[in-house]
Each structure stands twice: as C-alpha cells, then as structure tokens.
Amino acid sequence: MKYYLIVGEASGDLHASHLMQSLKQQDPDAEFRFFGGDLMTAVGGTRVKHYKELAYMGFIPVLLHLPTILQNMKRCQQDILEWKPDVVILVDYPGFNLKIAKYIHSQKLKANSQQPKVFYYIAPKIWAWKEHRIKNIKRDVDELFSILPFEVDFFEKKHQYPIHYVGNPTAQEVRVFLADTKDRIEETDKPVIALLAGSRRQEIKDNLPAMIKATSHLTSQYDIVLAGAPGIERSYYDKFLQGTPVKLVENQTYALLSKATAALVTSGTATLETCMFRVPQVVCYETPIPIVIAFLRKHLVKVRFISLVNLIADKEIVPELVADTFSVENIRTHLERILPGGAARQQMLDGYEEVHRRLGNSHAPDVAAQQIIEILNHNNN
C-alpha cells in the first residue's frame, strides 16, 4: 500500500520513522512519500519537503512566513492528489495537518472523486486548547490513534468520537535505548544537570538564558550540559553559551538523560522523556506578557497542567514554572529541592512510577501499524 505521512517537527520525525519501520515489517509492499525529516528519510521512500521548512512557531513568525506556509500547503495538497496514496497519515502538528485533512475531505465531496483515507497518529492536543477543533476532526479524520491514555475519555466519553489508544512511543523508545548500552556521552568529572531548552529557536531564546543563570551557582559541584536539538546548528547556541561553563552535546538527548542527576526542561515531549529516565526535573516555560498568559491559563485553557508527566498522572508530580511563575529565582529554588538530599527528590521519583504504570508496555508503532493495515485491508475488501 501507499502511505503519505506529514510531520512538522523533530519529535514527529522520530515517531513517524518508527511507525514507518513497523509498517514496512508488516506490509512488504509499503511505499512511502512524506513531508518529514532525516529519520524518516533513513527508513526509505521519497521526501517531498523537510519539516524544517514548515516549523514556524508563534503569531509573528507565522505571519512573516505566511506566503511560504501557504505555498508548502498547496504543494502538499497537489502532491497527495497526484501520488494517490491509500492513506494520508498526519502526525501531530495540527495547524498544518488539520487543513490538509479538510482539503482531502473537500475533494471526497466532489463527484466520482476517489481520495485517500485520513488517519491521525498522535492526536492533536485539543483537550488543552482549541477544543472546537473536534468538529473538524470528526468531519475530516477517518481514524485517530492516540498515545496518551487520558485522551480516550476525552474523545470517546466527552465527544463520542471513537479512537485507538496504541500505547506511548516515547516510553518504548526509552526502554529500547536503556537496553542498549552503546550510545552514551563521554564520562564527566562531576554529576550532571541537564538542560533541555526546547526544539525551536524561539523556545531556546526564551528559556535557555534563565536556565543557565539558575544553575550558575552549581558549576563547581555539577557539570551543566545542554542537549542540542535536531536541526539547530551549534552556532545558534554559541551566543547563549559563550563565557559560561555550560557544555553542549548534539543529538544525544537520551544519552545525556541517562547520565543526568536532575534536569531543567522546557515543556513538551521532553518532560515525559525525562520522567521515563527517572530524572527529577523542573519544567520551565517562559512566555511573552506573563500576566496575560497567566490569566488565559486560569480562565481559557482547559487543563490544569502543561507537562505530560502531570497530565498523565492527573496530579502535580513535577513543578511547572510558566508565565508569571517563571523566574531565575523560582527555577533555582525548585532545582535545589530535587538535587540529591533535596526535600522533593524522592517524592518526585515515587510519582514517576505512577506515570510508568499508566503508560504500560505496549509497543505503540507496532500496534498502530497493525491497526492501520487491518483497517485499510478491510476497507479495500
């Protein structure tokens, strides 16, 4: 069968590449075409665009690059129509992907128009923001595959939209890494505090300076090591690291976490990865106009937490310093509480075990691939 996949960032490239590997194993005739990254390219198929040409974050960057975004969207739409895949698999990145789903649905409404199925792998996080998008999902998405256990109740009970919970790929990816001892960073002289400052330039710019300042008093006791994000060149980090003892490791986040004693983490998939490695963390996310953002979080955002760790556990396990609570002083205070001997360290580690239990041991890409193939075969018969 022919599979067309669309991702918009590094984490999507990782998860989609594993899904593609599972699809290849279960469907020897699998053909791939995609908007993706280097990891997907390594699996095989034809890359139409690299996700770095799509990844714009925030109102101003999106506005400035709107012609490019619209051009990429038109290219994607035309490419899907010309290639005629059996299924389009959207991976997270809802701002772009839901528009693609809407376009494919509109083509289906045309007389005698045979269009691909639309499957969504890694559901859009509409439970946190823009819940109204459920109408678009119900209309435009044929099957949705979730990797977060609490999403089942949200979609099925609250919105009567049946979905497939396939397990969590991040949990499996960490287990696979820990089972293989080959990929490790160089030994350090001191214990390590890891900095995970985000995967986009704007996130790094907003969060990394405060993280460096918050750890500056610990450099005699700890090695402070920054995880370089895929697609971010070393030169971009240099302006933040110049004159500091902070070390940079590139494309070795898991290796770094396997050595870390504690971590400062920008919210996102990295918070869950840090939990899977059982590394105590402080979640840090600087926002523009913090007072306004704090108000919006309180009155408009639908969830109590921003980190996947706390969302999965349905309680606060890791501190979240966001908007008006984000400051160097607060980061420093919470970090000291989770270092060895700190008052909050063991409680956090105990809380991590509940997250591990809730995620289970399912191999998400294999489960999702099996269900995707079964659904497509059933529809074709």
CORMOFEN-V702788 format. One record per run of one state. SS is the DSSP state (@ for helix, = for strand, . for the rest). FROM is the first residue (numbers start at 1). TO is the last residue. If there is no record, write none. Layout:
ss=<SS | SS>
from=<FROM | FROM>
to=<TO | TO>
This chain:
ss=<. | = | . | @ | . | = | . | @ | . | = | @ | . | @ | . | @ | . | = | . | @ | . | = | . | @ | . | = | . | @ | . | = | . | @ | . | = | . | @ | . | = | . | @ | . | = | . | @ | = | . | @ | . | = | . | @ | . | @ | . | = | @ | . | @ | . | @ | . | @ | .>
from=<1 | 2 | 7 | 10 | 27 | 31 | 37 | 38 | 44 | 46 | 51 | 54 | 59 | 65 | 66 | 84 | 87 | 92 | 94 | 109 | 117 | 122 | 131 | 141 | 143 | 147 | 151 | 159 | 164 | 166 | 169 | 180 | 191 | 197 | 201 | 219 | 222 | 229 | 234 | 242 | 247 | 251 | 253 | 260 | 267 | 269 | 277 | 280 | 286 | 290 | 300 | 308 | 314 | 319 | 323 | 326 | 328 | 339 | 345 | 360 | 364 | 381>
to=<1 | 6 | 9 | 26 | 30 | 36 | 37 | 43 | 45 | 50 | 53 | 58 | 64 | 65 | 83 | 86 | 91 | 93 | 108 | 116 | 121 | 130 | 140 | 142 | 146 | 150 | 158 | 163 | 165 | 168 | 179 | 190 | 196 | 200 | 218 | 221 | 228 | 233 | 241 | 246 | 250 | 252 | 259 | 266 | 268 | 276 | 279 | 285 | 289 | 299 | 307 | 313 | 318 | 322 | 325 | 327 | 338 | 344 | 359 | 363 | 380 | 381>
